[in-house]
Amino acid sequence: MTNMDKLYASVAANGPVCVGLDTELSYLPESAVDSTKTAGENVVAYNRALIDATKSAAGCYKVQIAYYESLGLDGMRAYAETLRMVRETGLPVIADIKRGDIAKTAEMYAKAHFTGDFEADLITLAPYMGLDSISPYLPYCKDQGKGVFVLCRTSNPGAKDFEYQKLADGRHVYDLVGDSISALGQDYMGETGYTSLGLVIGGTHTEEASAIRAAYKNTFFLIPGYGAQGGKAADIARYLNKGNGGVVNSSRGILLAWKKQPGVDYAEAAYNECVRMREDIQSECDKL
C-alpha cells in the first residue's frame, strides 16, 4: 500500500477531517501553558493532548512547518516530536512545507522530509518552477510509497492573481498544473485507485468544484479553506468522492475550539469540533 492508500483507508474509517497542528503558543489557554517549559515544549504538550483526544475522529494530521521554524531550534525539536507523535498513532501525517526548488536542492529537501528526524508520510510542494521541481521526490513515492500534494488551485484570494489566468488554449493555469500532475501520477497508482501525487484544491472557490473533481478522478485532494477561511460543508462535499478522495483541513477551528466551548477542556473541545465537522461534511455528502 502507498501512503495515499493508507490515507484513503483512514478517511474510510475515521472521516475526512485533517487536523492542522499549526500550533502557535498564543493559541493555548492559560491552563495549558507551563512557565517552566520552553515555547516548543508547551506546543508539544498541547499537540500531544489534541492528538490523543482527536485520533478517533481524524483522518490525518497536517503540520505546518513555519509555526515551528519561527521558534528556532526549540521549535524544530517540537516539529520533529509532533511528527513522531502522529506517526505513532498509525494515522497519516502531512508535512506542510510547500517546497518548490529544483535539482540537488530539491533532492536534499526530499531527503530531509521523507527520512530522518523530519520524516512525514506526505508533503506539500509548489510546482511553479516546473515538473523538475517535483521529480526529485518521485523515487520516494516509488520505493517507499510516500506521497505529495502539489499546489493547484488554492483557497486564498490571491489565487486569482496567477492560478486563474487563462492560457492560449483556454485553460487556466491551475488546469495546466492539475493536468500535468494527474498525467505524471499515472505511473504511481495505488491499490485504491488514487495516485501518490495529490493536489491542493482550496474549498473556498466553489464554482468549478464538480468540474475539478470529474477531471481528476484518480487524484486525492488536500482541501484547505473550511471554517475560518469561509468554506462551507456543502461546497466541500463536491470535492470528495462519496465522502473520500480528499481530506479537509481545519487548523484554527480545532486548535481554538476551546474558545467557543466555555467550561470544556481544550482537548475535549478539539474532539467535539472534529466530530461536528465530520458530521457536517458527511451530511452534505449524503445529499449528493
DOZASE-564168 format. One record per residue (C-alpha): residue number from 1; residue in three letters; x, y, z. Coordinates in steps of 0.05 Angstrom, whole numbers, plus 5000, padded with zeros to 4 digits. Layout:
! DOZASE-564168
<rec pos="NUM" code="ALA" px="X" py="Y" pz="Z"/>
...
//
This chain:
! DOZASE-564168
<rec pos="1" code="MET" px="5000" py="5000" pz="5000"/>
<rec pos="2" code="THR" px="5022" py="5071" pz="4986"/>
<rec pos="3" code="ASN" px="5013" py="5126" pz="5037"/>
<rec pos="4" code="MET" px="4957" py="5153" pz="4995"/>
<rec pos="5" code="ASP" px="4923" py="5085" pz="5001"/>
<rec pos="6" code="LYS" px="4933" py="5089" pz="5076"/>
<rec pos="7" code="LEU" px="4902" py="5158" pz="5075"/>
<rec pos="8" code="TYR" px="4842" py="5132" pz="5036"/>
<rec pos="9" code="ALA" px="4834" py="5076" pz="5087"/>
<rec pos="10" code="SER" px="4839" py="5125" pz="5145"/>
<rec pos="11" code="VAL" px="4786" py="5170" pz="5115"/>
<rec pos="12" code="ALA" px="4741" py="5110" pz="5104"/>
<rec pos="13" code="ALA" px="4749" py="5091" pz="5177"/>
<rec pos="14" code="ASN" px="4750" py="5159" pz="5212"/>
<rec pos="15" code="GLY" px="4723" py="5210" pz="5162"/>
<rec pos="16" code="PRO" px="4758" py="5265" pz="5121"/>
<rec pos="17" code="VAL" px="4777" py="5313" pz="5176"/>
<rec pos="18" code="CYS" px="4851" py="5335" pz="5173"/>
<rec pos="19" code="VAL" px="4872" py="5365" pz="5239"/>
<rec pos="20" code="GLY" px="4920" py="5422" pz="5225"/>
<rec pos="21" code="LEU" px="4972" py="5426" pz="5280"/>
<rec pos="22" code="ASP" px="4993" py="5496" pz="5261"/>
<rec pos="23" code="THR" px="5003" py="5509" pz="5334"/>
<rec pos="24" code="GLU" px="5023" py="5578" pz="5359"/>
<rec pos="25" code="LEU" px="5037" py="5590" pz="5432"/>
<rec pos="26" code="SER" px="4984" py="5645" pz="5434"/>
<rec pos="27" code="TYR" px="4931" py="5593" pz="5416"/>
<rec pos="28" code="LEU" px="4940" py="5556" pz="5482"/>
<rec pos="29" code="PRO" px="4894" py="5572" pz="5541"/>
<rec pos="30" code="GLU" px="4929" py="5595" pz="5603"/>
<rec pos="31" code="SER" px="4916" py="5528" pz="5636"/>
<rec pos="32" code="ALA" px="4958" py="5494" pz="5582"/>
<rec pos="33" code="VAL" px="5019" py="5538" pz="5590"/>
<rec pos="34" code="ASP" px="5074" py="5516" pz="5638"/>
<rec pos="35" code="SER" px="5121" py="5574" pz="5653"/>
<rec pos="36" code="THR" px="5178" py="5526" pz="5669"/>
<rec pos="37" code="LYS" px="5177" py="5499" pz="5598"/>
<rec pos="38" code="THR" px="5201" py="5529" pz="5533"/>
<rec pos="39" code="ALA" px="5153" py="5551" pz="5480"/>
<rec pos="40" code="GLY" px="5168" py="5489" pz="5439"/>
<rec pos="41" code="GLU" px="5157" py="5443" pz="5499"/>
<rec pos="42" code="ASN" px="5089" py="5476" pz="5513"/>
<rec pos="43" code="VAL" px="5069" py="5468" pz="5440"/>
<rec pos="44" code="VAL" px="5088" py="5394" pz="5442"/>
<rec pos="45" code="ALA" px="5047" py="5382" pz="5505"/>
<rec pos="46" code="TYR" px="4987" py="5417" pz="5474"/>
<rec pos="47" code="ASN" px="4995" py="5377" pz="5409"/>
<rec pos="48" code="ARG" px="5000" py="5312" pz="5448"/>
<rec pos="49" code="ALA" px="4936" py="5326" pz="5485"/>
<rec pos="50" code="LEU" px="4899" py="5343" pz="5420"/>
<rec pos="51" code="ILE" px="4926" py="5283" pz="5383"/>
<rec pos="52" code="ASP" px="4905" py="5236" pz="5439"/>
<rec pos="53" code="ALA" px="4836" py="5268" pz="5441"/>
<rec pos="54" code="THR" px="4822" py="5271" pz="5366"/>
<rec pos="55" code="LYS" px="4855" py="5209" pz="5337"/>
<rec pos="56" code="SER" px="4790" py="5171" pz="5334"/>
<rec pos="57" code="ALA" px="4756" py="5227" pz="5295"/>
<rec pos="58" code="ALA" px="4812" py="5249" pz="5248"/>
<rec pos="59" code="GLY" px="4831" py="5221" pz="5180"/>
<rec pos="60" code="CYS" px="4900" py="5251" pz="5185"/>
<rec pos="61" code="TYR" px="4941" py="5308" pz="5213"/>
<rec pos="62" code="LYS" px="4977" py="5365" pz="5178"/>
<rec pos="63" code="VAL" px="5036" py="5401" pz="5209"/>
<rec pos="64" code="GLN" px="5054" py="5469" pz="5180"/>
<rec pos="65" code="ILE" px="5129" py="5477" pz="5189"/>
<rec pos="66" code="ALA" px="5130" py="5553" pz="5192"/>
<rec pos="67" code="TYR" px="5098" py="5554" pz="5261"/>
<rec pos="68" code="TYR" px="5156" py="5513" pz="5287"/>
<rec pos="69" code="GLU" px="5211" py="5547" pz="5247"/>
<rec pos="70" code="SER" px="5190" py="5612" pz="5279"/>
<rec pos="71" code="LEU" px="5213" py="5585" pz="5346"/>
<rec pos="72" code="GLY" px="5283" py="5568" pz="5322"/>
<rec pos="73" code="LEU" px="5317" py="5504" pz="5346"/>
<rec pos="74" code="ASP" px="5267" py="5497" pz="5402"/>
<rec pos="75" code="GLY" px="5211" py="5497" pz="5351"/>
<rec pos="76" code="MET" px="5245" py="5448" pz="5304"/>
<rec pos="77" code="ARG" px="5251" py="5399" pz="5361"/>
<rec pos="78" code="ALA" px="5177" py="5409" pz="5373"/>
<rec pos="79" code="TYR" px="5164" py="5397" pz="5299"/>
<rec pos="80" code="ALA" px="5202" py="5332" pz="5299"/>
<rec pos="81" code="GLU" px="5168" py="5308" pz="5362"/>
<rec pos="82" code="THR" px="5099" py="5326" pz="5335"/>
<rec pos="83" code="LEU" px="5111" py="5287" pz="5271"/>
<rec pos="84" code="ARG" px="5135" py="5228" pz="5313"/>
<rec pos="85" code="MET" px="5073" py="5231" pz="5358"/>
<rec pos="86" code="VAL" px="5026" py="5229" pz="5299"/>
<rec pos="87" code="ARG" px="5062" py="5173" pz="5264"/>
<rec pos="88" code="GLU" px="5059" py="5131" pz="5328"/>
<rec pos="89" code="THR" px="4982" py="5134" pz="5324"/>
<rec pos="90" code="GLY" px="4985" py="5099" pz="5256"/>
<rec pos="91" code="LEU" px="4948" py="5157" pz="5224"/>
<rec pos="92" code="PRO" px="4980" py="5192" pz="5164"/>
<rec pos="93" code="VAL" px="5016" py="5258" pz="5175"/>
<rec pos="94" code="ILE" px="5025" py="5311" pz="5122"/>
<rec pos="95" code="ALA" px="5084" py="5358" pz="5129"/>
<rec pos="96" code="ASP" px="5061" py="5425" pz="5100"/>
<rec pos="97" code="ILE" px="5128" py="5450" pz="5075"/>
<rec pos="98" code="LYS" px="5110" py="5477" pz="5005"/>
<rec pos="99" code="ARG" px="5179" py="5467" pz="4976"/>
<rec pos="100" code="GLY" px="5189" py="5487" pz="4904"/>
<rec pos="101" code="ASP" px="5263" py="5484" pz="4884"/>
<rec pos="102" code="ILE" px="5300" py="5441" pz="4833"/>
<rec pos="103" code="ALA" px="5359" py="5395" pz="4823"/>
<rec pos="104" code="LYS" px="5405" py="5379" pz="4882"/>
<rec pos="105" code="THR" px="5368" py="5427" pz="4928"/>
<rec pos="106" code="ALA" px="5303" py="5391" pz="4916"/>
<rec pos="107" code="GLU" px="5338" py="5324" pz="4928"/>
<rec pos="108" code="MET" px="5361" py="5350" pz="4996"/>
<rec pos="109" code="TYR" px="5291" py="5374" pz="5013"/>
<rec pos="110" code="ALA" px="5263" py="5305" pz="4994"/>
<rec pos="111" code="LYS" px="5315" py="5271" pz="5038"/>
<rec pos="112" code="ALA" px="5302" py="5319" pz="5096"/>
<rec pos="113" code="HIS" px="5226" py="5308" pz="5097"/>
<rec pos="114" code="PHE" px="5220" py="5236" pz="5075"/>
<rec pos="115" code="THR" px="5274" py="5208" pz="5120"/>
<rec pos="116" code="GLY" px="5307" py="5223" pz="5187"/>
<rec pos="117" code="ASP" px="5283" py="5269" pz="5243"/>
<rec pos="118" code="PHE" px="5231" py="5305" pz="5200"/>
<rec pos="119" code="GLU" px="5202" py="5244" pz="5164"/>
<rec pos="120" code="ALA" px="5130" py="5251" pz="5143"/>
<rec pos="121" code="ASP" px="5083" py="5207" pz="5103"/>
<rec pos="122" code="LEU" px="5063" py="5261" pz="5053"/>
<rec pos="123" code="ILE" px="5087" py="5331" pz="5039"/>
<rec pos="124" code="THR" px="5063" py="5393" pz="5002"/>
<rec pos="125" code="LEU" px="5101" py="5421" pz="4942"/>
<rec pos="126" code="ALA" px="5098" py="5484" pz="4899"/>
<rec pos="127" code="PRO" px="5102" py="5469" pz="4824"/>
<rec pos="128" code="TYR" px="5116" py="5536" pz="4793"/>
<rec pos="129" code="MET" px="5189" py="5523" pz="4774"/>
<rec pos="130" code="GLY" px="5164" py="5465" pz="4732"/>
<rec pos="131" code="LEU" px="5160" py="5389" pz="4736"/>
<rec pos="132" code="ASP" px="5234" py="5384" pz="4752"/>
<rec pos="133" code="SER" px="5215" py="5414" pz="4820"/>
<rec pos="134" code="ILE" px="5171" py="5352" pz="4831"/>
<rec pos="135" code="SER" px="5213" py="5296" pz="4801"/>
<rec pos="136" code="PRO" px="5266" py="5292" pz="4857"/>
<rec pos="137" code="TYR" px="5211" py="5269" pz="4904"/>
<rec pos="138" code="LEU" px="5185" py="5214" pz="4859"/>
<rec pos="139" code="PRO" px="5236" py="5160" pz="4877"/>
<rec pos="140" code="TYR" px="5209" py="5163" pz="4949"/>
<rec pos="141" code="CYS" px="5138" py="5154" pz="4921"/>
<rec pos="142" code="LYS" px="5160" py="5094" pz="4880"/>
<rec pos="143" code="ASP" px="5206" py="5060" pz="4930"/>
<rec pos="144" code="GLN" px="5174" py="5078" pz="4998"/>
<rec pos="145" code="GLY" px="5103" py="5094" pz="4980"/>
<rec pos="146" code="LYS" px="5110" py="5167" pz="5001"/>
<rec pos="147" code="GLY" px="5061" py="5218" pz="4974"/>
<rec pos="148" code="VAL" px="5059" py="5291" pz="4954"/>
<rec pos="149" code="PHE" px="5005" py="5344" pz="4949"/>
<rec pos="150" code="VAL" px="5021" py="5396" pz="4895"/>
<rec pos="151" code="LEU" px="4992" py="5466" pz="4899"/>
<rec pos="152" code="CYS" px="4940" py="5472" pz="4845"/>
<rec pos="153" code="ARG" px="4881" py="5517" pz="4859"/>
<rec pos="154" code="THR" px="4889" py="5546" pz="4928"/>
<rec pos="155" code="SER" px="4840" py="5576" pz="4978"/>
<rec pos="156" code="ASN" px="4870" py="5646" pz="4986"/>
<rec pos="157" code="PRO" px="4843" py="5708" pz="4950"/>
<rec pos="158" code="GLY" px="4910" py="5716" pz="4914"/>
<rec pos="159" code="ALA" px="4896" py="5651" pz="4876"/>
<rec pos="160" code="LYS" px="4864" py="5696" pz="4824"/>
<rec pos="161" code="ASP" px="4930" py="5732" pz="4812"/>
<rec pos="162" code="PHE" px="4964" py="5673" pz="4777"/>
<rec pos="163" code="GLU" px="4925" py="5608" pz="4782"/>
<rec pos="164" code="TYR" px="4863" py="5634" pz="4746"/>
<rec pos="165" code="GLN" px="4900" py="5666" pz="4688"/>
<rec pos="166" code="LYS" px="4880" py="5639" pz="4620"/>
<rec pos="167" code="LEU" px="4927" py="5602" pz="4573"/>
<rec pos="168" code="ALA" px="4925" py="5606" pz="4498"/>
<rec pos="169" code="ASP" px="4885" py="5541" pz="4495"/>
<rec pos="170" code="GLY" px="4831" py="5568" pz="4541"/>
<rec pos="171" code="ARG" px="4852" py="5530" pz="4603"/>
<rec pos="172" code="HIS" px="4870" py="5564" pz="4669"/>
<rec pos="173" code="VAL" px="4940" py="5559" pz="4698"/>
<rec pos="174" code="TYR" px="4911" py="5514" pz="4752"/>
<rec pos="175" code="ASP" px="4883" py="5469" pz="4698"/>
<rec pos="176" code="LEU" px="4953" py="5462" pz="4669"/>
<rec pos="177" code="VAL" px="4981" py="5444" pz="4737"/>
<rec pos="178" code="GLY" px="4926" py="5394" pz="4751"/>
<rec pos="179" code="ASP" px="4930" py="5362" pz="4683"/>
<rec pos="180" code="SER" px="5006" py="5356" pz="4687"/>
<rec pos="181" code="ILE" px="5007" py="5326" pz="4757"/>
<rec pos="182" code="SER" px="4949" py="5279" pz="4741"/>
<rec pos="183" code="ALA" px="4986" py="5253" pz="4679"/>
<rec pos="184" code="LEU" px="5051" py="5245" pz="4718"/>
<rec pos="185" code="GLY" px="5015" py="5209" pz="4773"/>
<rec pos="186" code="GLN" px="4990" py="5152" pz="4729"/>
<rec pos="187" code="ASP" px="5058" py="5118" pz="4739"/>
<rec pos="188" code="TYR" px="5048" py="5120" pz="4815"/>
<rec pos="189" code="MET" px="4979" py="5088" pz="4822"/>
<rec pos="190" code="GLY" px="4959" py="5056" pz="4888"/>
<rec pos="191" code="GLU" px="4913" py="4998" pz="4905"/>
<rec pos="192" code="THR" px="4854" py="5044" pz="4919"/>
<rec pos="193" code="GLY" px="4855" py="5077" pz="4850"/>
<rec pos="194" code="TYR" px="4889" py="5141" pz="4872"/>
<rec pos="195" code="THR" px="4959" py="5162" pz="4853"/>
<rec pos="196" code="SER" px="5014" py="5182" pz="4901"/>
<rec pos="197" code="LEU" px="5012" py="5252" pz="4871"/>
<rec pos="198" code="GLY" px="4955" py="5292" pz="4901"/>
<rec pos="199" code="LEU" px="4932" py="5363" pz="4891"/>
<rec pos="200" code="VAL" px="4918" py="5420" pz="4939"/>
<rec pos="201" code="ILE" px="4849" py="5445" pz="4919"/>
<rec pos="202" code="GLY" px="4820" py="5501" pz="4961"/>
<rec pos="203" code="GLY" px="4749" py="5495" pz="4985"/>
<rec pos="204" code="THR" px="4733" py="5570" pz="4982"/>
<rec pos="205" code="HIS" px="4724" py="5578" pz="4906"/>
<rec pos="206" code="THR" px="4667" py="5531" pz="4890"/>
<rec pos="207" code="GLU" px="4642" py="5549" pz="4822"/>
<rec pos="208" code="GLU" px="4684" py="5497" pz="4787"/>
<rec pos="209" code="ALA" px="4682" py="5444" pz="4842"/>
<rec pos="210" code="SER" px="4645" py="5390" pz="4802"/>
<rec pos="211" code="ALA" px="4689" py="5401" pz="4741"/>
<rec pos="212" code="ILE" px="4753" py="5395" pz="4781"/>
<rec pos="213" code="ARG" px="4731" py="5331" pz="4816"/>
<rec pos="214" code="ALA" px="4709" py="5300" pz="4750"/>
<rec pos="215" code="ALA" px="4774" py="5319" pz="4715"/>
<rec pos="216" code="TYR" px="4819" py="5285" pz="4767"/>
<rec pos="217" code="LYS" px="4784" py="5221" pz="4787"/>
<rec pos="218" code="ASN" px="4848" py="5186" pz="4807"/>
<rec pos="219" code="THR" px="4876" py="5245" pz="4847"/>
<rec pos="220" code="PHE" px="4870" py="5254" pz="4922"/>
<rec pos="221" code="PHE" px="4856" py="5325" pz="4945"/>
<rec pos="222" code="LEU" px="4881" py="5363" pz="5005"/>
<rec pos="223" code="ILE" px="4826" py="5414" pz="5015"/>
<rec pos="224" code="PRO" px="4841" py="5476" pz="5057"/>
<rec pos="225" code="GLY" px="4792" py="5533" pz="5069"/>
<rec pos="226" code="TYR" px="4738" py="5501" pz="5112"/>
<rec pos="227" code="GLY" px="4713" py="5543" pz="5170"/>
<rec pos="228" code="ALA" px="4758" py="5602" pz="5186"/>
<rec pos="229" code="GLN" px="4771" py="5617" pz="5112"/>
<rec pos="230" code="GLY" px="4697" py="5612" pz="5094"/>
<rec pos="231" code="GLY" px="4690" py="5544" pz="5061"/>
<rec pos="232" code="LYS" px="4623" py="5511" pz="5075"/>
<rec pos="233" code="ALA" px="4609" py="5436" pz="5081"/>
<rec pos="234" code="ALA" px="4561" py="5438" pz="5022"/>
<rec pos="235" code="ASP" px="4616" py="5464" pz="4978"/>
<rec pos="236" code="ILE" px="4670" py="5419" pz="5006"/>
<rec pos="237" code="ALA" px="4628" py="5356" pz="4994"/>
<rec pos="238" code="ARG" px="4631" py="5368" pz="4919"/>
<rec pos="239" code="TYR" px="4707" py="5359" pz="4920"/>
<rec pos="240" code="LEU" px="4701" py="5290" pz="4952"/>
<rec pos="241" code="ASN" px="4682" py="5223" pz="4921"/>
<rec pos="242" code="LYS" px="4625" py="5197" pz="4964"/>
<rec pos="243" code="GLY" px="4660" py="5224" pz="5025"/>
<rec pos="244" code="ASN" px="4730" py="5201" pz="5007"/>
<rec pos="245" code="GLY" px="4783" py="5220" pz="4956"/>
<rec pos="246" code="GLY" px="4804" py="5280" pz="4997"/>
<rec pos="247" code="VAL" px="4818" py="5307" pz="5066"/>
<rec pos="248" code="VAL" px="4791" py="5373" pz="5093"/>
<rec pos="249" code="ASN" px="4838" py="5413" pz="5135"/>
<rec pos="250" code="SER" px="4819" py="5454" pz="5196"/>
<rec pos="251" code="SER" px="4873" py="5486" pz="5239"/>
<rec pos="252" code="ARG" px="4849" py="5545" pz="5279"/>
<rec pos="253" code="GLY" px="4778" py="5518" pz="5282"/>
<rec pos="254" code="ILE" px="4803" py="5457" pz="5321"/>
<rec pos="255" code="LEU" px="4863" py="5487" pz="5357"/>
<rec pos="256" code="LEU" px="4820" py="5544" pz="5384"/>
<rec pos="257" code="ALA" px="4756" py="5504" pz="5393"/>
<rec pos="258" code="TRP" px="4761" py="5514" pz="5469"/>
<rec pos="259" code="LYS" px="4744" py="5588" pz="5459"/>
<rec pos="260" code="LYS" px="4675" py="5571" pz="5432"/>
<rec pos="261" code="GLN" px="4661" py="5517" pz="5485"/>
<rec pos="262" code="PRO" px="4665" py="5552" pz="5553"/>
<rec pos="263" code="GLY" px="4679" py="5506" pz="5610"/>
<rec pos="264" code="VAL" px="4701" py="5449" pz="5565"/>
<rec pos="265" code="ASP" px="4773" py="5422" pz="5569"/>
<rec pos="266" code="TYR" px="4812" py="5444" pz="5508"/>
<rec pos="267" code="ALA" px="4827" py="5373" pz="5485"/>
<rec pos="268" code="GLU" px="4755" py="5353" pz="5492"/>
<rec pos="269" code="ALA" px="4734" py="5416" pz="5455"/>
<rec pos="270" code="ALA" px="4781" py="5397" pz="5398"/>
<rec pos="271" code="TYR" px="4749" py="5328" pz="5394"/>
<rec pos="272" code="ASN" px="4680" py="5358" pz="5395"/>
<rec pos="273" code="GLU" px="4698" py="5403" pz="5337"/>
<rec pos="274" code="CYS" px="4727" py="5345" pz="5297"/>
<rec pos="275" code="VAL" px="4663" py="5306" pz="5306"/>
<rec pos="276" code="ARG" px="4619" py="5366" pz="5289"/>
<rec pos="277" code="MET" px="4660" py="5380" pz="5227"/>
<rec pos="278" code="ARG" px="4659" py="5307" pz="5205"/>
<rec pos="279" code="GLU" px="4584" py="5302" pz="5213"/>
<rec pos="280" code="ASP" px="4574" py="5369" pz="5178"/>
<rec pos="281" code="ILE" px="4613" py="5345" pz="5117"/>
<rec pos="282" code="GLN" px="4583" py="5275" pz="5117"/>
<rec pos="283" code="SER" px="4512" py="5302" pz="5118"/>
<rec pos="284" code="GLU" px="4526" py="5343" pz="5056"/>
<rec pos="285" code="CYS" px="4560" py="5284" pz="5021"/>
<rec pos="286" code="ASP" px="4498" py="5243" pz="5035"/>
<rec pos="287" code="LYS" px="4456" py="5293" pz="4996"/>
<rec pos="288" code="LEU" px="4497" py="5285" pz="4932"/>
//
